Amino acid sequence: MTMAFFAIIFGLVLLVWSADRFVGGAASAARHFGMSPLLIGMVIVGFGTSAPEMTVSALAAWQGNPGLALGNAYGSNIANIALILGLTALIGPIAVHSRVLEKELPLLTAATALAAWQVWDGEITRFDAWVLLGAFAAVMGWSIWQGTRKRSDALGSEMAHELRVHAMPLRRALFWLVAGLALLIVSSRILVWGAVEIAQGFGISDLVIGLTIVAVGTSLPELASSIIAARKGEHDIALGNVIGSNLFNTLAVVGIAGAINPIPVAAEVFSRDMLAMAALTVSLFVFCYGFRGPHRISRLEGGILLLCYAAYTIFLLATAFE
């Protein structure tokens, strides 16, 4: 059991570090081959920040641990909204731009509704998985089209600056692209092994381990970037990161895992976890619309989100040992 705990800690640290190396190498290599900074920011960095969830869930599905794959994706969504946005809002209220209310939150709500409809019958089939991946491709295509229509784009400008500051030769970029991907796979295997061993040792399902330890661990990149953004006063970046990550988890991460192996869904996933995820997504609408003032998530609302996460986690662990 000690080895399993060590494997989870070591696996998570290596997973987060290798994801950062992979993103840096991929972004620099893409720039060398002529890709625009905007596309690098939207596609490569967007994929890279969710690379931990993607590799862990894909490997878990391939090894026959579907509960871990699904728990990682949905648990990360719950942690992103309740834990990460809650902590970020406590540091400083999160300003909400109209674009988030008009485009991004409705997209996330629609994706959550699609996910709920798919898990309701107790299985995510390969057909369901391809529907998710098709929806993700459509969302990415629409986002890229919207971004390229703008004459000046903040993400593109910021990405161009980052690429200049962290420039690297093509040979080094390709090295970190390949080495980062290899380490992502290795660290995911270590993490999955540790998680399954702990689940079996304590007699709980791998779904619960996926919803808690693994989900929070693979969300560490989003947590770190959101806290850094909040301390710099860039609170809207934190909200954008969370919505983008949740869209990726709901559509791409579950879609990839389901395409590898159909995922049987326990009844409590819909009645407990999916409802919690949906309720938190709807709560963002309520908080962001700001019926009593400007569009923002206040410190009080951040505290409410954190309390919701604590209550969900306590309930989850209490029922796991019954």
Secondary structure, 3 states (H helix, E strand, C coil): CHHHHHHHHHHHHHHHHHHHHHHHHHHHHHHHCCCCHHHHHHHHHHHHHCHHHHHHHHHHHHCCCHHHHHHHHHHHHHHHHHHHHHHHHHHCCEECCHHHHHHHHHHHHHHHHHHHHHHCCCEECHHHHHHHHHHHHHHHHHHHHHHHHCCCCHHHHHHHHHHHHCCCCHHHHHHHHHHHHHHHHHHHHHHHHHHHHHHHHHCCCHHHHHHHHHHHHHCHHHHHHHHHHHHCCCHHHHHHHHHHHHHHHHHHHHHHHHHHCCEECCHHHHHHHHHHHHHHHHHHHHHHHCCCCCCEECHHHHHHHHHHHHHHHHHHHHHHCC
